[in-house]
């Protein structure tokens, strides 16, 4: 939802497109995980990486970069990816 809103309001929608693509990859990872496909971990890694990279780029662009927020986001993403790997 954040990516769609940003695509409508920003003049440079590239980070929003990146975030939307990451979200789509993460959703595909969930579907593949349910279907017991072997590449769900890769999709989760790419999706979380895209979302985190877009969030970092947005923070840098807006001038309100909070490192703690991004460290927590990356840590939660890594936990999610580990969860895909284990299950």
C-alpha positions as CSV (number, residue, x, y, z in Angstrom):
1,X,0.0,0.0,0.0
2,X,2.9,2.3,0.8
3,X,4.4,1.7,-2.6
4,X,1.2,2.4,-4.5
5,X,0.7,5.7,-2.5
6,X,4.2,6.8,-3.2
7,X,3.9,6.0,-6.9
8,X,0.9,8.3,-7.0
9,X,2.5,11.2,-5.0
10,X,6.2,11.2,-5.9
11,X,7.7,12.6,-9.1
12,X,10.4,9.9,-9.0
13,X,8.5,6.6,-8.5
14,X,11.6,4.3,-8.9
15,X,11.9,3.5,-5.1
16,X,8.2,2.8,-5.0
17,X,8.4,0.5,-8.0
18,X,11.3,-1.3,-6.3
19,X,9.3,-1.7,-3.1
20,X,6.3,-3.0,-5.0
21,X,8.4,-5.5,-6.9
22,X,10.0,-6.6,-3.6
23,X,6.5,-7.1,-2.1
24,X,5.4,-9.1,-5.1
25,X,8.5,-11.3,-4.8
26,X,7.8,-11.8,-1.1
27,X,4.2,-12.8,-1.8
28,X,5.4,-15.2,-4.5
29,X,7.8,-16.7,-1.9
30,X,4.8,-17.3,0.4
31,X,2.9,-19.0,-2.4
32,X,5.9,-21.1,-3.3
33,X,6.5,-22.0,0.4
34,X,2.9,-23.2,0.7
35,X,3.4,-25.2,-2.5
36,X,6.6,-26.7,-1.2
37,X,8.7,-25.2,-4.1
38,X,12.4,-25.2,-3.6
39,X,13.1,-21.6,-4.6
40,X,11.0,-19.9,-1.9
41,X,14.0,-18.9,0.1
42,X,15.6,-17.1,-2.9
43,X,12.3,-15.2,-3.6
44,X,12.1,-14.2,0.0
45,X,15.7,-13.0,0.0
46,X,15.2,-10.9,-3.1
47,X,11.8,-9.6,-1.9
48,X,13.0,-8.5,1.5
49,X,16.2,-7.1,0.0
50,X,14.2,-5.0,-2.5
51,X,11.8,-3.7,0.2
52,X,14.7,-2.8,2.6
53,X,16.7,-1.2,-0.2
54,X,13.7,0.9,-1.2
55,X,13.1,2.0,2.4
56,X,16.7,3.0,2.9
57,X,16.6,5.0,-0.4
58,X,13.4,6.7,0.7
59,X,14.9,7.6,4.1
60,X,18.0,9.0,2.5
61,X,16.0,10.9,-0.1
62,X,13.6,12.5,2.4
63,X,16.4,13.5,4.8
64,X,14.9,11.6,7.7
65,X,17.1,8.5,7.8
66,X,16.8,6.7,11.1
67,X,19.4,3.9,11.2
68,X,17.7,2.1,14.1
69,X,14.5,1.7,12.0
70,X,16.4,0.2,9.2
71,X,18.5,-2.1,11.4
72,X,15.2,-3.4,12.9
73,X,13.7,-3.8,9.5
74,X,16.7,-5.8,8.2
75,X,16.8,-8.0,11.3
76,X,13.1,-8.8,10.9
77,X,13.6,-9.5,7.3
78,X,16.5,-11.9,8.1
79,X,14.3,-13.7,10.6
80,X,11.6,-14.1,8.0
81,X,14.1,-15.5,5.5
82,X,15.4,-17.9,8.2
83,X,11.9,-19.0,8.7
84,X,11.5,-19.8,5.0
85,X,14.7,-21.7,5.1
86,X,13.8,-23.8,8.2
87,X,10.2,-24.6,7.2
